[in-house]
């Protein structure tokens, strides 16, 4: 049998009962749509979260006090071995290190002439804007004063500026933060939310003033950025050596940004795969559908099969014909699924434009391959039963 | 047609096509199993997680230093404020009439050592009331003594893991351990328990709150747990606590009050949504099964055209013919669903046997819901083909074998 003839036979069989074939294909289509849509959403969320984290740059190493931060609260708790501002300063001299920022976070009242607001207070080093890639919309950031003698200057986040000063110029005005007087010298551009944390409702003050205000000995975190030419492993090692020397013991924990992003990306990929696997349950049901319908087809066409066999077709050829039919139906389903996906995505982007979807041509090719494989697997049992029919009995069945 | 006749009639049809019927059954069962299994896993997970978090009594309020104007976001977890929450605040709270007990808390990390073995441990400074409020149980020895809040004493209670790390198999009670630059005598060991709210109580060292203030060189408290005498008028009690602290803090409201219930309900909400989402994704497979039912019923109708013609010629009304096909789909769906329910319950039973700690059970609404969903899907998707069969003209149907 020539390939062309075989294809014609398969196609005529599919087209003969078109509504039946299309309904079967629709089952596969729904499964393919579910899987690709869920993967696209998962991929989109993964990219969104990674972007959120890497907006601070990827060449950052965070140092927290305490040896294990398995619970993620290490920096918040008290410790007998605090990380001091002097520790932070000592890291500046290390080779490869670009910026060092000590961080203390708390809450308190911020009062301007007319209004007041309780919000986050962030004590940071002068190099914060470069290290975290923050830009100022007005004025300048905190000056690099000698530790312990920094001048009482403050920089406002976008929301806080709006709340306290409205559209007036806040530069040069005095505010009270936690009861102490600060002069506003800058405003940070709008940063938006990050994972539920409003990054605009913050006042930035010098880190030594914050330690004093909160009556605290140690920093909650030291962020170290390093140059492009050095590796995170080398810098992490240098930091560890330096701090161990100063403390006499390794009583701190390093987290490198690239490691964290890797872990995060892994976790999110696994989640996406899991959700997509749930969607694949529909594909299994769709496969059962193909098998069921093909079984009926084999029954209906027993006579035809008998004729083919009587005319000299081999078992393999009959097997191939029915497998071909299963694959064609499944591929049809795959194509329908992709069209359905396209319609849904367009619909979504019209209603909610900013949903993070990530879709690549790769997905679509994989979706089609998966559909074809499913068709092949689902077709095996009915096709084998067709191929094994006894030609004489089959002919008589007509 | 009597119900029993209908049943027997359809049973014959189902038997006549064993392979096809079995596959339809499998398709529906897969959908039902997926829904039940996933809600079961979700529910079990939720109960386990909530159980882990549920270690405070219902009448316990948690006071955090710090407050934020914007509510709904993160509470001020770092708890750093210009004005500390002090032991005097705790003592004043205790004097309120509706407060039955108060447990102040300082949490920190300290290098705890004994001879050569040492370990970085969570160190909690608190008082005797904490053990009851936090529902901690002593395995051996005793809890912290009842001391005035501002009195330090060099005693400690160790979590079981920490005890094992420091002492191995040797007796620990009465021995001294060193934390930072201070020494503490071990007077009690905690019973093992799970983790909760980020603190692993198996690795904790508990010391009097005044000792912790000295150890960490810190006056301010990290949290205060307030136990109320009753839950009546919770809002009023909250207001009184807040007022008292505002007065003590120079008219400024710089604390946040939370209840464990509010934390748990927020958390339970998230977990419920996740379970529903997962079950919803599983339910897509039911849609696919529905399409399969429609397809098969269409085929059946076309195969049984003559039969339908005969029925109608004998005087069966449209409704009877429709009923026959709907009943067939319904029977298949119910069998498949029950089959699926049985299998998913067996699988969950196995899961419970393997992980006894987690109560994997599908809630009744999901079981009944998936059954009804299967039935509804079957009837809905069979309706179109059944309608088609019912509308066939008797004569044509009798003559034309391939009408459909």
Interface residues (C-beta under 8 A of the other chain):
Chain A: X19 X20 X23 X24 X26 X27 X30 X31 X34 X38 X65 X66 X67 X68 X71 X72 X73 X74 X76 X77 X78 X79 X80 X81 X104 X105 X106 X107 X108 X109 X117 X118 X119 X120 X121 X178 X179 X180 X196 X197 X198 X201 X213 X214 X215 X216 X217 X220 X249 X251 X275 X278 X279 X281 X282 X284 X285 X286 X288 X289 X291 X292 X293 X295 X296
Chain B: X17 X19 X20 X23 X24 X26 X27 X30 X31 X34 X38 X66 X67 X68 X69 X70 X73 X74 X76 X77 X78 X79 X80 X81 X82 X83 X84 X106 X107 X108 X109 X110 X111 X120 X122 X179 X180 X181 X198 X199 X200 X212 X215 X216 X217 X218 X219 X220 X222 X252 X253 X254 X278 X281 X282 X284 X285 X287 X288 X289 X291 X292 X294 X295 X296 X298 X299
